[in-house]
């Protein structure tokens, strides 16, 4: 099903401060990135030239589920600031994206 960002999605996060540090663009190379954004109380990820995906909160505030096979994990640096995103796909494939702008 195609997601419509204008529809009111199910609530996936409870507190603004939980996901605001995650909102920005993460880059794997100069031609491919993932933009993490929000519409109301829902958080979305949109890879370059692809549709937005609703991120579902998990028990870990830095891990979000896209579907049964895909998750996004946000990683903090030594100062406690989110600095990158790791995309986990089926078969234990992992791709790291560096935070490039807010």
HELIX and SHEET records of a PDB file:
HELIX    1   1 UNK A   16  UNK A   20  1                                   5    
HELIX    2   2 UNK A   90  UNK A   92  5                                   3    
SHEET    1   A 9 UNK A  24  UNK A  29  0                                        
SHEET    2   A 9 UNK A  32  UNK A  39 -1                                        
SHEET    3   A 9 UNK A  42  UNK A  47 -1                                        
SHEET    4   A 9 UNK A  53  UNK A  57 -1                                        
SHEET    5   A 9 UNK A  63  UNK A  67 -1                                        
SHEET    6   A 9 UNK A  70  UNK A  76 -1                                        
SHEET    7   A 9 UNK A  82  UNK A  89 -1                                        
SHEET    8   A 9 UNK A  93  UNK A 101 -1                                        
SHEET    9   A 9 UNK A  24  UNK A  29 -1                                        
END                                                                             
